[in-house]
């Protein structure tokens, strides 16, 4: 499979060089694209100085738009699959080969790297939200997803086309739920993740509550109109 790692980056000057270096060292056969989403720090300058493949957006457009930029690149360059990969060092590239193998063997449309497939329970406020989203996906689609908020997902060529042509698709749990309801095959592999390796996450308690509320409303209500 010809696979592209799309790495959305917003103000990731502390992590981006190490993230790309680890990805290249661990998975040398995987192509990658850093999508600089209007960063106000040195993310773009670091990438250019280190010869890192980058596409820069002039303003911050958000994860969905930034990731869609990477998907358009993948579509135009005939990639078979895209791995969604965080710029902050949380994702371990060691698990990418297992995700690719799972997609090839099971003919899955989406493969998710799950922190909880082995029975671990998510903790804290995000954990409560994750369990709620899992329950709602199961209730509305019949599909069991143990880690719906995992940001490490492998999408096949069919999903790349959806991201390119469908206006309401994003790299979020509600899209996973929508695709499950439409009959696409979604599987998981067991994986481990780290804490972010630098910078600051915007996921404080108010943002977590807002995010989880939007995801739940989309899964329960809005997906039926999509």
C-alpha positions as CSV (number, residue, x, y, z in Angstrom):
1,X,0.0,0.0,0.0
2,X,1.1,3.5,-0.8
3,X,0.5,5.3,2.6
4,X,0.7,9.0,3.5
5,X,0.9,10.3,7.0
6,X,-0.9,13.6,7.3
7,X,0.4,15.6,10.3
8,X,-1.8,18.7,11.1
9,X,0.3,21.2,13.0
10,X,-0.6,24.4,14.8
11,X,2.1,26.1,16.9
12,X,4.1,22.8,17.3
13,X,7.6,24.3,17.2
14,X,8.6,22.3,20.3
15,X,7.6,18.9,18.8
16,X,7.4,18.9,15.0
17,X,11.1,18.1,14.2
18,X,11.2,15.2,16.6
19,X,7.8,13.9,15.6
20,X,8.8,13.8,11.9
21,X,12.3,12.3,12.7
22,X,10.8,9.5,14.7
23,X,8.2,8.8,12.0
24,X,10.8,8.6,9.2
25,X,13.2,6.5,11.3
26,X,10.5,4.0,12.3
27,X,8.5,3.8,9.1
28,X,10.9,4.8,6.3
29,X,8.5,3.5,3.6
30,X,5.7,5.9,4.7
31,X,5.4,9.2,3.0
32,X,4.3,12.2,5.1
33,X,3.0,15.7,4.8
34,X,3.0,18.3,7.6
35,X,0.0,20.7,7.2
36,X,1.0,23.9,8.9
37,X,-2.4,25.3,9.9
38,X,-1.5,29.0,10.1
39,X,1.0,28.6,13.0
40,X,2.1,31.8,14.7
41,X,5.3,30.3,16.0
42,X,8.4,28.8,14.3
43,X,6.7,25.6,13.0
44,X,6.9,26.6,9.4
45,X,10.5,27.9,9.6
46,X,11.7,24.7,11.4
47,X,10.1,22.5,8.7
48,X,11.6,24.5,5.9
49,X,15.1,24.6,7.5
50,X,15.1,20.8,8.1
51,X,13.7,19.9,4.7
52,X,10.4,18.6,6.1
53,X,7.7,18.3,3.5
54,X,5.1,20.9,4.4
55,X,2.0,22.6,3.1
56,X,1.2,25.9,4.8
57,X,-2.2,27.5,5.2
58,X,-2.2,31.3,5.5
59,X,-4.5,31.4,8.6
60,X,-5.6,28.9,11.2
61,X,-8.6,27.0,9.8
62,X,-9.0,24.2,12.3
63,X,-8.3,20.5,12.4
64,X,-11.0,19.5,9.9
65,X,-9.9,21.9,7.2
66,X,-6.2,21.2,7.8
67,X,-6.7,17.5,7.6
68,X,-8.8,17.9,4.4
69,X,-5.8,19.7,2.8
70,X,-3.8,16.6,3.4
71,X,-6.5,14.3,2.1
72,X,-6.6,16.4,-1.2
73,X,-2.9,16.0,-1.5
74,X,-3.3,12.2,-1.0
75,X,-6.1,12.0,-3.6
76,X,-4.1,13.9,-6.2
77,X,-1.0,11.9,-5.7
78,X,-2.8,8.5,-5.8
79,X,-2.2,7.3,-2.2
80,X,-4.0,4.1,-1.2
81,X,-4.4,5.2,2.5
82,X,-3.8,8.1,4.9
83,X,-2.8,7.8,8.5
84,X,-3.9,10.7,10.7
85,X,-0.9,11.5,12.9
86,X,-0.5,14.1,15.7
87,X,2.3,16.6,15.5
88,X,2.7,16.8,19.3
89,X,4.5,13.4,19.8
90,X,1.5,11.6,21.4
91,X,1.3,9.0,18.6
92,X,3.8,6.2,18.3
93,X,4.7,5.3,14.7
94,X,5.6,1.8,15.9
95,X,1.9,0.9,15.5
96,X,1.5,2.1,11.9
97,X,2.6,-1.2,10.4
98,X,0.0,-3.1,12.4
99,X,-2.7,-0.7,11.3
100,X,-1.7,-1.2,7.7
101,X,-1.7,-5.0,8.1
102,X,-5.1,-4.9,9.7
103,X,-6.5,-2.8,6.8
104,X,-5.1,-5.2,4.2
105,X,-6.2,-8.4,6.0
106,X,-9.7,-7.3,7.1
107,X,-10.4,-5.0,4.1
108,X,-11.4,-2.3,6.6
109,X,-12.3,1.3,5.5
110,X,-11.0,2.8,8.8
111,X,-8.6,1.3,11.3
112,X,-8.3,3.0,14.7
113,X,-5.3,2.8,17.1
114,X,-7.1,2.1,20.4
115,X,-5.8,2.7,23.9
116,X,-8.6,0.6,25.4
117,X,-9.0,-2.5,23.2
118,X,-7.1,-4.5,25.8
119,X,-9.7,-3.7,28.4
120,X,-8.3,-0.6,30.0
121,X,-10.8,2.1,31.0
122,X,-10.4,5.7,30.0
123,X,-10.0,8.0,33.0
124,X,-10.8,11.6,33.9
125,X,-13.3,14.0,32.2
126,X,-12.1,12.9,28.8
127,X,-12.6,9.3,29.8
128,X,-16.2,9.9,30.8
129,X,-16.8,11.6,27.5
130,X,-15.1,8.8,25.6
131,X,-17.2,6.1,27.2
132,X,-20.3,8.1,26.5
133,X,-19.4,8.5,22.8
134,X,-18.6,4.8,22.6
135,X,-22.1,4.0,24.0
136,X,-23.8,6.4,21.6
137,X,-22.0,4.9,18.6
138,X,-23.0,1.4,19.7
139,X,-26.6,2.5,20.2
140,X,-27.0,4.3,16.9
141,X,-24.9,2.1,14.6
142,X,-24.4,-1.3,16.4
143,X,-20.6,-0.9,16.0
144,X,-18.3,-1.2,19.0
145,X,-15.5,1.4,19.1
146,X,-13.5,1.2,22.3
147,X,-11.5,4.4,21.6
148,X,-13.6,6.8,19.5
149,X,-11.6,9.9,20.5
150,X,-8.3,8.4,19.3
151,X,-6.7,10.8,16.8
152,X,-4.6,8.0,15.2
153,X,-6.7,6.6,12.4
154,X,-5.9,5.0,9.1
155,X,-8.3,5.8,6.2
156,X,-8.5,3.8,2.9
157,X,-8.9,5.2,-0.6
158,X,-12.7,5.3,-0.3
159,X,-12.4,7.4,2.8
160,X,-9.9,9.7,1.1
161,X,-12.5,10.4,-1.6
162,X,-15.2,11.1,1.0
163,X,-12.9,13.7,2.6
164,X,-12.2,15.3,-0.7
165,X,-15.7,15.5,-2.0
166,X,-18.1,15.5,1.0
167,X,-18.5,18.9,2.7
168,X,-19.5,17.5,6.2
169,X,-16.7,15.0,6.8
170,X,-14.1,15.6,9.5
171,X,-11.4,13.5,11.4
172,X,-13.7,13.2,14.4
173,X,-15.8,10.5,16.2
174,X,-19.1,11.7,14.6
175,X,-17.7,10.9,11.1
176,X,-16.6,7.5,12.4
177,X,-20.2,7.0,13.6
178,X,-21.6,8.2,10.3
179,X,-19.5,5.8,8.3
180,X,-20.4,2.9,10.5
181,X,-24.1,3.7,10.0
182,X,-23.5,3.8,6.2
183,X,-22.1,0.3,6.4
184,X,-18.3,0.9,6.1
185,X,-16.1,-1.4,8.0
186,X,-14.3,0.0,11.0
187,X,-11.8,-2.0,13.1
188,X,-9.3,-1.3,15.8
189,X,-5.8,-2.4,16.8
190,X,-4.4,-2.2,20.3
191,X,-1.9,0.7,20.8
192,X,-0.2,2.9,23.4
193,X,0.1,6.6,23.3
194,X,2.2,9.2,25.2
195,X,1.3,12.5,26.7
196,X,2.0,15.4,24.4
197,X,5.7,16.0,24.2
198,X,5.7,19.8,24.2
199,X,3.4,22.9,23.8
200,X,0.0,23.3,25.4
201,X,-3.2,21.5,24.7
202,X,-6.4,23.5,24.4
203,X,-8.3,20.7,26.0
204,X,-9.0,22.1,29.4
205,X,-12.3,21.2,31.2
206,X,-14.5,23.8,29.4
207,X,-13.1,22.7,26.0
208,X,-13.5,19.0,26.8
209,X,-17.2,19.6,27.9
210,X,-17.9,21.6,24.7
211,X,-16.2,19.1,22.4
212,X,-17.9,16.1,23.9
213,X,-21.3,17.8,23.8
214,X,-20.9,18.6,20.1
215,X,-19.8,15.1,19.3
216,X,-22.8,13.5,21.3
217,X,-25.3,15.9,19.6
218,X,-23.9,15.1,16.2
219,X,-24.0,11.3,16.8
220,X,-27.5,11.3,18.3
221,X,-29.2,14.0,16.2
222,X,-27.4,15.4,13.2
223,X,-26.0,12.3,11.6
224,X,-29.5,11.2,10.5
225,X,-29.7,14.3,8.2
226,X,-26.3,13.7,6.6
